[in-house]
Amino acid sequence: MTHDAAGQWRIVTLDPGHFHAALIQKEALADLAPQAYVYAPLGPDLSAHLNRIAGFNARKDKPTHWTTRIYAGADYWERLLAEKPGDLVVLSGRNKGKIDRIDQLARLGLHVLGDKPWIIEPEDLPKLEAALAHAKQKNVAVFDGMTQRYEISCILQKELVNAPGVYGSQLPGTLDEPGVYMESVHFLLKLVAGAPNLRPAWFFDIRQQGEGLTDVGTHLVDLVQWTLSPGKPVDYRKDIEVVRGSRWPTLLTLAQYQRVTGVPAFPDYLAEVKPDGLHYFCNNRVEYKLRGTHVRLDVKWDYEAAPGTSDTELAIFRGSLARVDVRQGKAENFKPEVFVVPNRAEDKAKVGAALQAKLAALGGEWPGLGMEDRGAEFHVTIPETFRIGHEAHFAILTGKFLEYAKTPAATPDWETPYMLAKYYVTTQGVAQARKSGSGKPTD
């Protein structure tokens, strides 16, 4: 391996088309060499990436000290394969064809930290299986970075769902009232210091980016199995049944597209452009069963948040004693909060006592957790020190990945089947939605 003289790992970033690539380098970790490499075509994606790294170096609070060697040319991929200047390859950008590159990198003996999603079409699932098999053969770590696993509200929801005194047993639910429901609402236009944070023109091509479920929906599917089957493999062939999928577009006028991309006209490759604008198929619903438990996931994108609002999340797990919710909406000031809702008034005292005991048991790792009695439900109070935010999760993710890279055999045996199950659900859900031609659900 090409460690530097100090024994540190060298990062190589490949074609950074998404800001997540830069977030891997937001913090200086002791195991990472300050010399980094970038191989990419010359263009705005590369410029944006380099500007973000420069910003990390220039900040006053804990600046980084990256130096970057850049190869910018049409043959960037071939040059990376020939030169292999580092140990860890980071991919975050166009999703079409990503799995082919991951597979080739693994077969060359390189570790890969690839941003989600790795595949966006069902026919690529065998390629994912092959890439994971090649990584095992070459004894390298490949990881798709499920950052939501490091969000405190998700951690607490998992802990409480797996506390029988609080939750009881998982209810299987029905199609109309599933045992697990999640909703994620994002916005295409994000303002930073009053100016639009521009998205690449190709972001709106579902053949390159994927639809909502195959992109951000990967996090939701991962959280379901991570919560319901902690530390236990999920076999997508036996344990999962995708029941149905739905898809519907968000309409972007030309003026809106110009504002969010900075591009003057719709590119020719956007096949969904109609006289009234771009019909961007970024919204999906999937309904499936995980070992008999009905799961419904809604992934939605609107153009722009109303003033004073932001992205929202909702996750509801239904147990025989209580529901455990994570809510991130207006009532929560758009901050994820955890709630336990007893199913029956006569169980409230029992559930409350079990909740108090569970939070006390978690106090060793998460000191300061508390609870508020709000009548029909309990609110779990979380110290602000644990609310580190999405970007900070990437440092934790990178540290975990480096552990696996040092000792690939230490990667939990459930990670590979988790990944296969996750991408089976996302790609099959979109495939069923396209086949059915269904529109926006009415409920």
One Martini backbone bead per residue (centre of mass of N, CA, C, O) as a GRO file, in nm:
protein
  443
    1MET     BB    1   0.100   0.033   0.014
    2THR     BB    2   0.067   0.406  -0.011
    3HIS     BB    3   0.213   0.517   0.220
    4ASP     BB    4   0.364   0.730   0.395
    5ALA     BB    5   0.636   0.792   0.594
    6ALA     BB    6   0.419   0.809   0.851
    7GLY     BB    7   0.181   0.593   0.789
    8GLN     BB    8  -0.029   0.728   0.617
    9TRP     BB    9  -0.314   0.795   0.450
   10ARG     BB   10  -0.413   0.830   0.112
   11ILE     BB   11  -0.608   1.050  -0.069
   12VAL     BB   12  -0.842   0.982  -0.341
   13THR     BB   13  -1.019   1.184  -0.568
   14LEU     BB   14  -1.306   1.116  -0.775
   15ASP     BB   15  -1.492   1.310  -0.938
   16PRO     BB   16  -1.620   1.573  -0.771
   17GLY     BB   17  -1.988   1.621  -0.772
   18HIS     BB   18  -1.998   1.638  -0.451
   19PHE     BB   19  -1.969   1.770  -0.128
   20HIS     BB   20  -1.900   1.501   0.022
   21ALA     BB   21  -1.605   1.476  -0.065
   22ALA     BB   22  -1.502   1.715   0.115
   23LEU     BB   23  -1.606   1.613   0.402
   24ILE     BB   24  -1.379   1.404   0.445
   25GLN     BB   25  -1.177   1.682   0.484
   26LYS     BB   26  -1.277   1.869   0.721
   27GLU     BB   27  -1.101   1.683   0.896
   28ALA     BB   28  -0.808   1.614   1.078
   29LEU     BB   29  -0.667   1.302   1.069
   30ALA     BB   30  -0.410   1.114   1.188
   31ASP     BB   31  -0.432   0.887   0.942
   32LEU     BB   32  -0.406   1.136   0.748
   33ALA     BB   33  -0.264   1.270   0.493
   34PRO     BB   34  -0.206   1.597   0.369
   35GLN     BB   35  -0.170   1.449   0.105
   36ALA     BB   36  -0.364   1.496  -0.185
   37TYR     BB   37  -0.588   1.367  -0.448
   38VAL     BB   38  -0.697   1.460  -0.788
   39TYR     BB   39  -0.934   1.317  -1.029
   40ALA     BB   40  -1.045   1.519  -1.309
   41PRO     BB   41  -1.233   1.711  -1.480
   42LEU     BB   42  -1.256   2.003  -1.617
   43GLY     BB   43  -1.453   2.215  -1.394
   44PRO     BB   44  -1.695   2.304  -1.164
   45ASP     BB   45  -1.664   2.061  -0.975
   46LEU     BB   46  -1.363   2.095  -0.916
   47SER     BB   47  -1.370   2.387  -0.816
   48ALA     BB   48  -1.561   2.340  -0.576
   49HIS     BB   49  -1.382   2.142  -0.425
   50LEU     BB   50  -1.127   2.323  -0.391
   51ASN     BB   51  -1.275   2.548  -0.236
   52ARG     BB   52  -1.348   2.379   0.011
   53ILE     BB   53  -1.064   2.302   0.096
   54ALA     BB   54  -0.965   2.594   0.126
   55GLY     BB   55  -1.168   2.662   0.352
   56PHE     BB   56  -1.055   2.466   0.563
   57ASN     BB   57  -0.769   2.599   0.569
   58ALA     BB   58  -0.882   2.912   0.634
   59ARG     BB   59  -0.995   2.868   0.890
   60LYS     BB   60  -0.984   2.951   1.230
   61ASP     BB   61  -1.115   2.681   1.321
   62LYS     BB   62  -0.938   2.424   1.281
   63PRO     BB   63  -0.743   2.401   1.054
   64THR     BB   64  -0.633   2.276   0.774
   65HIS     BB   65  -0.343   2.104   0.569
   66TRP     BB   66  -0.389   2.079   0.268
   67THR     BB   67  -0.250   1.915  -0.012
   68THR     BB   68  -0.293   1.929  -0.376
   69ARG     BB   69  -0.304   1.697  -0.632
   70ILE     BB   70  -0.367   1.755  -0.982
   71TYR     BB   71  -0.576   1.590  -1.229
   72ALA     BB   72  -0.680   1.750  -1.542
   73GLY     BB   73  -0.858   1.531  -1.758
   74ALA     BB   74  -1.003   1.312  -1.978
   75ASP     BB   75  -0.792   1.074  -1.848
   76TYR     BB   76  -0.829   1.045  -1.531
   77TRP     BB   77  -0.895   0.744  -1.490
   78GLU     BB   78  -0.643   0.620  -1.622
   79ARG     BB   79  -0.437   0.766  -1.441
   80LEU     BB   80  -0.520   0.650  -1.173
   81LEU     BB   81  -0.472   0.350  -1.245
   82ALA     BB   82  -0.163   0.394  -1.311
   83GLU     BB   83  -0.069   0.551  -1.036
   84LYS     BB   84  -0.174   0.504  -0.753
   85PRO     BB   85  -0.112   0.730  -0.494
   86GLY     BB   86  -0.315   0.571  -0.304
   87ASP     BB   87  -0.548   0.398  -0.077
   88LEU     BB   88  -0.800   0.602  -0.091
   89VAL     BB   89  -1.115   0.615  -0.251
   90VAL     BB   90  -1.321   0.890  -0.346
   91LEU     BB   91  -1.679   0.898  -0.409
   92SER     BB   92  -1.877   1.190  -0.544
   93GLY     BB   93  -2.154   1.175  -0.774
   94ARG     BB   94  -2.205   1.026  -1.027
   95ASN     BB   95  -2.402   0.721  -1.050
   96LYS     BB   96  -2.348   0.638  -1.318
   97GLY     BB   97  -2.112   0.378  -1.314
   98LYS     BB   98  -1.993   0.353  -1.023
   99ILE     BB   99  -1.972   0.040  -0.985
  100ASP     BB  100  -1.748  -0.009  -1.195
  101ARG     BB  101  -1.529   0.151  -1.042
  102ILE     BB  102  -1.537   0.007  -0.774
  103ASP     BB  103  -1.462  -0.269  -0.884
  104GLN     BB  104  -1.186  -0.194  -1.008
  105LEU     BB  105  -1.056  -0.087  -0.749
  106ALA     BB  106  -1.081  -0.347  -0.586
  107ARG     BB  107  -0.916  -0.528  -0.789
  108LEU     BB  108  -0.656  -0.331  -0.724
  109GLY     BB  109  -0.653  -0.288  -0.396
  110LEU     BB  110  -0.863  -0.061  -0.319
  111HIS     BB  111  -1.005   0.155  -0.122
  112VAL     BB  112  -1.367   0.243  -0.072
  113LEU     BB  113  -1.537   0.564  -0.048
  114GLY     BB  114  -1.878   0.568  -0.130
  115ASP     BB  115  -2.121   0.742  -0.213
  116LYS     BB  116  -2.431   0.766  -0.230
  117PRO     BB  117  -2.519   0.576  -0.472
  118TRP     BB  118  -2.417   0.280  -0.638
  119ILE     BB  119  -2.713   0.224  -0.738
  120ILE     BB  120  -3.016   0.287  -0.978
  121GLU     BB  121  -3.048  -0.007  -1.103
  122PRO     BB  122  -3.148  -0.337  -1.105
  123GLU     BB  123  -2.927  -0.451  -1.314
  124ASP     BB  124  -2.681  -0.375  -1.094
  125LEU     BB  125  -2.679  -0.586  -0.861
  126PRO     BB  126  -2.463  -0.790  -0.966
  127LYS     BB  127  -2.233  -0.579  -0.953
  128LEU     BB  128  -2.240  -0.543  -0.651
  129GLU     BB  129  -2.177  -0.833  -0.575
  130ALA     BB  130  -1.904  -0.842  -0.722
  131ALA     BB  131  -1.760  -0.612  -0.574
  132LEU     BB  132  -1.779  -0.738  -0.290
  133ALA     BB  133  -1.625  -0.995  -0.364
  134HIS     BB  134  -1.360  -0.859  -0.457
  135ALA     BB  135  -1.296  -0.721  -0.190
  136LYS     BB  136  -1.263  -0.980  -0.029
  137GLN     BB  137  -1.038  -1.107  -0.201
  138LYS     BB  138  -0.845  -0.834  -0.159
  139ASN     BB  139  -0.871  -0.713   0.128
  140VAL     BB  140  -1.091  -0.474   0.114
  141ALA     BB  141  -1.253  -0.170   0.169
  142VAL     BB  142  -1.609  -0.111   0.131
  143PHE     BB  143  -1.807   0.199   0.145
  144ASP     BB  144  -2.132   0.400   0.178
  145GLY     BB  145  -2.197   0.592   0.407
  146MET     BB  146  -2.414   0.592   0.679
  147THR     BB  147  -2.461   0.880   0.853
  148GLN     BB  148  -2.731   0.831   1.022
  149ARG     BB  149  -2.594   0.639   1.238
  150TYR     BB  150  -2.472   0.924   1.387
  151GLU     BB  151  -2.749   1.009   1.478
  152ILE     BB  152  -2.893   1.048   1.779
  153SER     BB  153  -3.193   0.995   1.709
  154CYS     BB  154  -3.141   0.718   1.569
  155ILE     BB  155  -3.003   0.578   1.803
  156LEU     BB  156  -3.241   0.602   2.004
  157GLN     BB  157  -3.452   0.459   1.841
  158LYS     BB  158  -3.310   0.189   1.832
  159GLU     BB  159  -3.291   0.143   2.138
  160LEU     BB  160  -3.606   0.158   2.195
  161VAL     BB  161  -3.704  -0.065   1.999
  162ASN     BB  162  -3.491  -0.269   2.170
  163ALA     BB  163  -3.696  -0.214   2.423
  164PRO     BB  164  -3.942  -0.400   2.552
  165GLY     BB  165  -4.051  -0.211   2.788
  166VAL     BB  166  -4.118   0.020   2.577
  167TYR     BB  167  -4.218  -0.134   2.292
  168GLY     BB  168  -4.203  -0.432   2.271
  169SER     BB  169  -4.325  -0.551   1.980
  170GLN     BB  170  -4.337  -0.579   1.655
  171LEU     BB  171  -4.552  -0.456   1.429
  172PRO     BB  172  -4.660  -0.546   1.116
  173GLY     BB  173  -4.904  -0.442   0.994
  174THR     BB  174  -5.006  -0.255   0.704
  175LEU     BB  175  -5.060  -0.084   0.428
  176ASP     BB  176  -5.224   0.145   0.582
  177GLU     BB  177  -5.058   0.051   0.866
  178PRO     BB  178  -4.754   0.051   0.917
  179GLY     BB  179  -4.489  -0.046   1.121
  180VAL     BB  180  -4.327   0.147   0.915
  181TYR     BB  181  -4.256   0.506   0.890
  182MET     BB  182  -4.116   0.725   0.630
  183GLU     BB  183  -4.007   1.076   0.590
  184SER     BB  184  -3.859   1.282   0.322
  185VAL     BB  185  -3.781   1.639   0.299
  186HIS     BB  186  -3.664   1.831   0.029
  187PHE     BB  187  -3.457   2.091  -0.133
  188LEU     BB  188  -3.326   2.227  -0.420
  189LEU     BB  189  -3.312   2.509  -0.288
  190LYS     BB  190  -3.015   2.655  -0.150
  191LEU     BB  191  -2.915   2.891   0.089
  192VAL     BB  192  -2.602   3.082   0.104
  193ALA     BB  193  -2.584   3.385   0.207
  194GLY     BB  194  -2.839   3.435  -0.010
  195ALA     BB  195  -2.723   3.219  -0.206
  196PRO     BB  196  -2.718   2.987  -0.431
  197ASN     BB  197  -2.661   2.641  -0.421
  198LEU     BB  198  -2.529   2.496  -0.671
  199ARG     BB  199  -2.626   2.268  -0.912
  200PRO     BB  200  -2.578   2.044  -1.126
  201ALA     BB  201  -2.716   1.977  -1.423
  202TRP     BB  202  -2.709   1.652  -1.386
  203PHE     BB  203  -2.888   1.619  -1.129
  204PHE     BB  204  -3.167   1.621  -1.324
  205ASP     BB  205  -3.070   1.330  -1.415
  206ILE     BB  206  -3.195   1.018  -1.351
  207ARG     BB  207  -2.961   0.857  -1.506
  208GLN     BB  208  -2.736   0.982  -1.301
  209GLN     BB  209  -2.879   1.027  -1.005
  210GLY     BB  210  -3.162   0.946  -0.970
  211GLU     BB  211  -3.405   0.889  -0.773
  212GLY     BB  212  -3.508   0.945  -0.463
  213LEU     BB  213  -3.489   0.649  -0.359
  214THR     BB  214  -3.197   0.585  -0.489
  215ASP     BB  215  -3.082   0.800  -0.309
  216VAL     BB  216  -3.186   0.910  -0.017
  217GLY     BB  217  -3.338   0.633   0.041
  218THR     BB  218  -3.100   0.468   0.152
  219HIS     BB  219  -3.118   0.571   0.443
  220LEU     BB  220  -3.397   0.458   0.515
  221VAL     BB  221  -3.348   0.159   0.463
  222ASP     BB  222  -3.111   0.134   0.656
  223LEU     BB  223  -3.264   0.214   0.919
  224VAL     BB  224  -3.462  -0.014   0.927
  225GLN     BB  225  -3.256  -0.259   0.946
  226TRP     BB  226  -3.080  -0.139   1.178
  227THR     BB  227  -3.327  -0.142   1.382
  228LEU     BB  228  -3.469  -0.439   1.331
  229SER     BB  229  -3.155  -0.578   1.257
  230PRO     BB  230  -2.929  -0.583   1.473
  231GLY     BB  231  -2.649  -0.759   1.370
  232LYS     BB  232  -2.831  -0.885   1.130
  233PRO     BB  233  -2.878  -1.034   0.858
  234VAL     BB  234  -3.011  -0.957   0.526
  235ASP     BB  235  -3.213  -1.139   0.298
  236TYR     BB  236  -3.348  -1.041   0.005
  237ARG     BB  237  -3.465  -1.323  -0.094
  238LYS     BB  238  -3.630  -1.384   0.197
  239ASP     BB  239  -3.695  -1.095   0.374
  240ILE     BB  240  -3.804  -0.951   0.102
  241GLU     BB  241  -4.100  -0.752  -0.011
  242VAL     BB  242  -4.197  -0.585  -0.290
  243VAL     BB  243  -4.506  -0.441  -0.350
  244ARG     BB  244  -4.476  -0.112  -0.413
  245GLY     BB  245  -4.467   0.178  -0.638
  246SER     BB  246  -4.397   0.537  -0.662
  247ARG     BB  247  -4.430   0.834  -0.885
  248TRP     BB  248  -4.336   1.192  -0.897
  249PRO     BB  249  -4.320   1.518  -0.991
  250THR     BB  250  -4.121   1.811  -1.011
  251LEU     BB  251  -4.169   2.136  -1.109
  252LEU     BB  252  -3.951   2.317  -1.342
  253THR     BB  253  -3.875   2.596  -1.445
  254LEU     BB  254  -3.648   2.768  -1.615
  255ALA     BB  255  -3.594   2.978  -1.393
  256GLN     BB  256  -3.542   2.770  -1.169
  257TYR     BB  257  -3.311   2.621  -1.307
  258GLN     BB  258  -3.124   2.862  -1.331
  259ARG     BB  259  -3.105   2.924  -1.024
  260VAL     BB  260  -2.996   2.622  -0.930
  261THR     BB  261  -2.745   2.613  -1.167
  262GLY     BB  262  -2.660   2.854  -1.383
  263VAL     BB  263  -2.814   2.757  -1.634
  264PRO     BB  264  -2.971   2.876  -1.930
  265ALA     BB  265  -3.049   2.571  -2.019
  266PHE     BB  266  -3.180   2.289  -2.112
  267PRO     BB  267  -3.063   2.002  -2.158
  268ASP     BB  268  -3.093   1.751  -2.393
  269TYR     BB  269  -3.088   1.500  -2.176
  270LEU     BB  270  -3.370   1.609  -2.077
  271ALA     BB  271  -3.656   1.425  -2.135
  272GLU     BB  272  -3.869   1.584  -1.919
  273VAL     BB  273  -3.921   1.816  -2.110
  274LYS     BB  274  -4.170   2.059  -2.123
  275PRO     BB  275  -4.352   2.337  -2.185
  276ASP     BB  276  -4.360   2.392  -1.850
  277GLY     BB  277  -4.102   2.205  -1.805
  278LEU     BB  278  -3.951   2.015  -1.558
  279HIS     BB  279  -4.004   1.668  -1.495
  280TYR     BB  280  -3.895   1.576  -1.183
  281PHE     BB  281  -3.819   1.245  -1.071
  282CYS     BB  282  -3.796   1.272  -0.705
  283ASN     BB  283  -4.055   1.102  -0.624
  284ASN     BB  284  -4.127   0.848  -0.365
  285ARG     BB  285  -4.277   0.522  -0.313
  286VAL     BB  286  -4.241   0.248  -0.076
  287GLU     BB  287  -4.365  -0.094  -0.039
  288TYR     BB  288  -4.269  -0.326   0.221
  289LYS     BB  289  -4.124  -0.636   0.348
  290LEU     BB  290  -3.974  -0.721   0.672
  291ARG     BB  291  -4.032  -1.001   0.797
  292GLY     BB  292  -4.357  -0.896   0.776
  293THR     BB  293  -4.302  -0.595   0.788
  294HIS     BB  294  -4.450  -0.306   0.723
  295VAL     BB  295  -4.322  -0.067   0.480
  296ARG     BB  296  -4.302   0.299   0.451
  297LEU     BB  297  -4.167   0.522   0.194
  298ASP     BB  298  -4.099   0.879   0.169
  299VAL     BB  299  -3.974   1.073  -0.109
  300LYS     BB  300  -3.914   1.435  -0.116
  301TRP     BB  301  -3.921   1.715  -0.357
  302ASP     BB  302  -3.883   2.053  -0.348
  303TYR     BB  303  -3.784   2.355  -0.440
  304GLU     BB  304  -3.877   2.553  -0.187
  305ALA     BB  305  -3.865   2.686   0.109
  306ALA     BB  306  -4.020   2.835   0.332
  307PRO     BB  307  -4.003   3.074   0.533
  308GLY     BB  308  -3.855   2.930   0.820
  309THR     BB  309  -3.777   2.663   0.678
  310SER     BB  310  -3.714   2.304   0.623
  311ASP     BB  311  -3.620   2.018   0.644
  312THR     BB  312  -3.783   1.694   0.677
  313GLU     BB  313  -3.863   1.440   0.931
  314LEU     BB  314  -4.001   1.094   0.958
  315ALA     BB  315  -4.023   0.836   1.224
  316ILE     BB  316  -4.217   0.527   1.257
  317PHE     BB  317  -4.247   0.295   1.527
  318ARG     BB  318  -4.448  -0.001   1.590
  319GLY     BB  319  -4.553  -0.124   1.893
  320SER     BB  320  -4.724  -0.300   2.143
  321LEU     BB  321  -4.677  -0.046   2.351
  322ALA     BB  322  -4.522   0.158   2.141
  323ARG     BB  323  -4.414   0.442   2.000
  324VAL     BB  324  -4.130   0.550   1.790
  325ASP     BB  325  -4.021   0.881   1.730
  326VAL     BB  326  -3.906   1.094   1.461
  327ARG     BB  327  -3.907   1.457   1.462
  328GLN     BB  328  -3.875   1.711   1.182
  329GLY     BB  329  -4.023   2.015   1.237
  330LYS     BB  330  -4.178   2.292   1.330
  331ALA     BB  331  -4.232   2.198   1.630
  332GLU     BB  332  -3.895   2.131   1.634
  333ASN     BB  333  -3.728   2.342   1.475
  334PHE     BB  334  -3.588   2.138   1.273
  335LYS     BB  335  -3.531   1.917   1.501
  336PRO     BB  336  -3.451   1.617   1.606
  337GLU     BB  337  -3.697   1.420   1.779
  338VAL     BB  338  -3.791   1.213   2.059
  339PHE     BB  339  -4.069   0.976   2.087
  340VAL     BB  340  -4.304   0.830   2.326
  341VAL     BB  341  -4.610   0.636   2.248
  342PRO     BB  342  -4.849   0.509   2.406
  343ASN     BB  343  -5.118   0.304   2.325
  344ARG     BB  344  -5.207   0.305   2.636
  345ALA     BB  345  -5.295   0.452   2.923
  346GLU     BB  346  -5.236   0.196   3.113
  347ASP     BB  347  -4.914   0.195   3.005
  348LYS     BB  348  -4.763   0.455   3.083
  349ALA     BB  349  -4.611   0.391   3.346
  350LYS     BB  350  -4.450   0.149   3.238
  351VAL     BB  351  -4.312   0.294   3.002
  352GLY     BB  352  -4.182   0.525   3.166
  353ALA     BB  353  -4.003   0.346   3.346
  354ALA     BB  354  -3.848   0.207   3.113
  355LEU     BB  355  -3.737   0.465   2.991
  356GLN     BB  356  -3.578   0.566   3.233
  357ALA     BB  357  -3.394   0.315   3.251
  358LYS     BB  358  -3.273   0.330   2.966
  359LEU     BB  359  -3.147   0.614   2.985
  360ALA     BB  360  -2.963   0.542   3.219
  361ALA     BB  361  -2.805   0.316   3.065
  362LEU     BB  362  -2.706   0.535   2.841
  363GLY     BB  363  -2.529   0.739   3.021
  364GLY     BB  364  -2.240   0.644   2.964
  365GLU     BB  365  -2.247   0.746   2.653
  366TRP     BB  366  -2.518   0.953   2.714
  367PRO     BB  367  -2.507   1.202   2.894
  368GLY     BB  368  -2.819   1.369   2.995
  369LEU     BB  369  -3.055   1.217   2.953
  370GLY     BB  370  -3.413   1.266   2.911
  371MET     BB  371  -3.760   1.342   3.029
  372GLU     BB  372  -4.096   1.424   2.913
  373ASP     BB  373  -4.420   1.487   3.017
  374ARG     BB  374  -4.696   1.523   2.760
  375GLY     BB  375  -4.913   1.301   2.839
  376ALA     BB  376  -4.936   1.111   2.560
  377GLU     BB  377  -4.617   1.168   2.586
  378PHE     BB  378  -4.265   1.128   2.539
  379HIS     BB  379  -3.975   1.331   2.575
  380VAL     BB  380  -3.653   1.326   2.459
  381THR     BB  381  -3.373   1.460   2.602
  382ILE     BB  382  -3.099   1.636   2.436
  383PRO     BB  383  -2.797   1.722   2.440
  384GLU     BB  384  -2.627   1.949   2.245
  385THR     BB  385  -2.350   1.795   2.224
  386PHE     BB  386  -2.495   1.561   2.029
  387ARG     BB  387  -2.555   1.793   1.807
  388ILE     BB  388  -2.344   1.787   1.531
  389GLY     BB  389  -2.433   1.714   1.252
  390HIS     BB  390  -2.395   1.617   0.929
  391GLU     BB  391  -2.097   1.699   0.871
  392ALA     BB  392  -1.972   1.557   1.131
  393HIS     BB  393  -2.030   1.259   1.044
  394PHE     BB  394  -1.783   1.225   0.845
  395ALA     BB  395  -1.560   1.181   1.056
  396ILE     BB  396  -1.675   0.923   1.173
  397LEU     BB  397  -1.693   0.765   0.913
  398THR     BB  398  -1.390   0.777   0.842
  399GLY     BB  399  -1.291   0.635   1.097
  400LYS     BB  400  -1.442   0.369   1.045
  401PHE     BB  401  -1.316   0.309   0.769
  402LEU     BB  402  -1.020   0.292   0.871
  403GLU     BB  403  -1.065   0.043   1.040
  404TYR     BB  404  -1.137  -0.140   0.795
  405ALA     BB  405  -0.877  -0.090   0.631
  406LYS     BB  406  -0.680  -0.211   0.838
  407THR     BB  407  -0.931  -0.441   0.899
  408PRO     BB  408  -1.139  -0.597   0.695
  409ALA     BB  409  -1.232  -0.840   0.885
  410ALA     BB  410  -1.389  -0.631   1.087
  411THR     BB  411  -1.618  -0.627   0.918
  412PRO     BB  412  -1.924  -0.678   0.941
  413ASP     BB  413  -2.122  -0.946   0.823
  414TRP     BB  414  -2.385  -0.749   0.768
  415GLU     BB  415  -2.305  -0.534   0.554
  416THR     BB  416  -2.342  -0.675   0.282
  417PRO     BB  417  -2.646  -0.760   0.307
  418TYR     BB  418  -2.743  -0.475   0.360
  419MET     BB  419  -2.664  -0.355   0.088
  420LEU     BB  420  -2.828  -0.542  -0.091
  421ALA     BB  421  -3.106  -0.486   0.037
  422LYS     BB  422  -3.116  -0.183  -0.007
  423TYR     BB  423  -3.082  -0.187  -0.329
  424TYR     BB  424  -3.324  -0.361  -0.381
  425VAL     BB  425  -3.543  -0.171  -0.279
  426THR     BB  426  -3.481   0.087  -0.443
  427THR     BB  427  -3.485  -0.038  -0.735
  428GLN     BB  428  -3.759  -0.188  -0.720
  429GLY     BB  429  -3.936   0.052  -0.648
  430VAL     BB  430  -3.882   0.211  -0.911
  431ALA     BB  431  -3.956  -0.009  -1.113
  432GLN     BB  432  -4.253  -0.032  -1.021
  433ALA     BB  433  -4.329   0.263  -1.072
  434ARG     BB  434  -4.272   0.263  -1.380
  435LYS     BB  435  -4.464   0.030  -1.452
  436SER     BB  436  -4.736   0.155  -1.327
  437GLY     BB  437  -4.759   0.479  -1.351
  438SER     BB  438  -4.787   0.612  -1.091
  439GLY     BB  439  -4.875   0.856  -0.882
  440LYS     BB  440  -4.965   1.044  -0.642
  441PRO     BB  441  -5.052   0.986  -0.346
  442THR     BB  442  -5.353   1.044  -0.155
  443ASP     BB  443  -5.245   0.999   0.160
   0.00000   0.00000   0.00000
